[in-house]
Structures are given as structure tokens and as C-alpha cells.
Amino acid sequence: MEKGNAKGLDINERIRSLVEGLSDEKKQVLVDLLLEWQQKEQRADERIPCLIPVDYADQKRIYRDFIQDMSKGGVFIETREPFRIGETISLTFTLPPSQSHFKIAGKIVRAENPGIAVQFETKLSRYQEEIIRTHTARKT
């Protein structure tokens, strides 16, 4: 066995041993943390915290909630409504302070309590990209 593989097995065994000794509650915390790390690594753009009212609709009805964070590629909407990953929705929101109005389609890429992560499906115009970039840059 190659030295690199042996090291890989050693670390995997060590992790397995440490996890086995955890309570179910701590195992769940670890799973949540690992999923959060994985999601952050998969994002193309940094998400910036915000609180922006949003109207959005699926095939059945219209909803009103708040965008909790956003990037050039999408948003996270706090909602208690049940949605499925892969579902397409239409979003309408206004970015302060410019009051720039957005109407854009998105696909749900993550659905969990307390909300949904939505990736924009429609390519943003240069103007829209610039507004979001300016808005998110102001927050950093």
C-alpha cells in the first residue's frame, strides 16, 4: 500500500473512531457543520446578509417572505413553506437604496428549515449584476 493511501486510511479510521464516541445530538451538530462547509465550498459567489422583502411564486400560488442573504448567483429566502429541490420559482424584489426592481426566475437548490436557497436561472443583465455587486460590496 502506498504511503499516501495508508495516511488516508489512518485519518479516516481516526475520524470514524472519534465520531462513534459522540452522542447522537453531537453527531447531528457535526453533520450540520460538514454540510455547511460543503455548501460554502460549492458557492461560486459570496453571500451577503440582508433583509429584503420578496414576492415569489411557484405553479400554485404567490408567497411573501424575506431574502436573508444574496449574491450575484442567488438568494436565501426565509420561509416555512414546503418546497422541493429542483422546483422553479419566479422572484420579484427591490434593492435599497437605489430601489432597483428585479423580476427573475430561480431554481431551488436547497430546501431546509428555515428556508430555501435559490439559484438564479435567468442570466442577469449587466445592469442587474452591477446593482447586486454594488449592493453586496457595500455590505462587506
N, C-alpha and C positions, 0 to 999 in steps of 0.2 A: 504494500500500500504506500502511495506517495505521502510525503511528509505533509503537504497541504491538506490532503484528504483526512489524514489522521487528526490534524488540528481541528478540522471542521467537525469531525465526529466528536472529539473531546468537548468542544464548546456546545454542540447540540446535546450531548449527554448531560453536561453540567446544567444547561438551561432546563432540560426535562426534569432533572433531579430537583432543582430549585422550585419549579412550578408545581411539581407533585406535592411538595410540602406546604403549599399555600391553601388557605381556606377558599371555599367556593366564591365568597364575596371578593377576596383579593384577586382570585383568578379572573373574575369579571372585570375588575378595575384594570388589570393587565391587558386583557383583550381589548377593552375600550381604548387604552393608551396606544397599543400597537396599531389599531385601526386608524386612530387619529394621525399617527406618524405616517402610515401608508398613504392616507388621503393627502396629506401635505406634500409628500414627495410626488404625487401624481398631478398636482395642480400646475398648470403652465404659468399662471399669474397669481401674485399675492393677493389675498382677500383683505379688504379694509373694513373694519367695523363701522356700522352706520345704523340709522333708524329712519327708514324711508317708507311711507305708505305705498302699497302696491295693490292694484286690482289685477286679478289674473283669472283665467277661465280654462276649463277643460271642455270636453264634449258635452257635459251635463249641466254645468252651472258656473256662475261667477262668484269669486271669493274676494275678500278684502283682508289683508294682513300687513305685516311689516317685513321689509328686507332688513336682515340683521348684519349682513356683510356683502361686499360686492367686489368684483374685479372686471377686467376687460372681457373675461370669458364667461362670467355668470354671476349668480347671486345665491344667497341662502335666505329662504323665507321661513320665518317662524309661523307654524300653523299646527293646528290639532287635527286637521282634515286628513283622511287616509288617501295616500297617493301611491301609485306603483312606479317602480323604476322603469324607465323607458317611455313613460307617458309624456305626451307633448302638451304644453300649455301656452297660452298667449298672455304676455305681461304688459301692463301699462303703468308707468310711474314717472314722476317728475323729480329731477335732481336739483336740490337747492345749491347755491343761491341763484344760479342762472335761470332756474325754472324751466330748464330744457326738458321737453316732453319725449318720453320713449315709449314706443309700442314695438314689442319684439317677441318672437317665438322662442321657446326654450324646451329642452328635454330634461326630465327629472333623472338625475344620475345617482342620487342618494335620497332615501326616504327613511327618516328615523324620528324618534321623539326628541326634540320638539319641532321638527320642520323638514324642509326639503331643500336639497341642493339642485339648482337648475343651471344647466349649461346652455348658453345662447346657441340656438340653431341657425338663426339668421346672421349672416355676416354684418357686423356693424359698419355703418358708413364711416368715412374718415372723420366727419364732424362728430358723430356719436362716440367714436373711440377717443377723440381728443377731449370731449367733455368728461367721459369717465376717467381718463388718465388724469386730467386736471383735478377732478373731484377726489380721486383716491390719493393723488400726490399731496393734496392739501392736508390729508389726514395723517400722513406719515411724519 
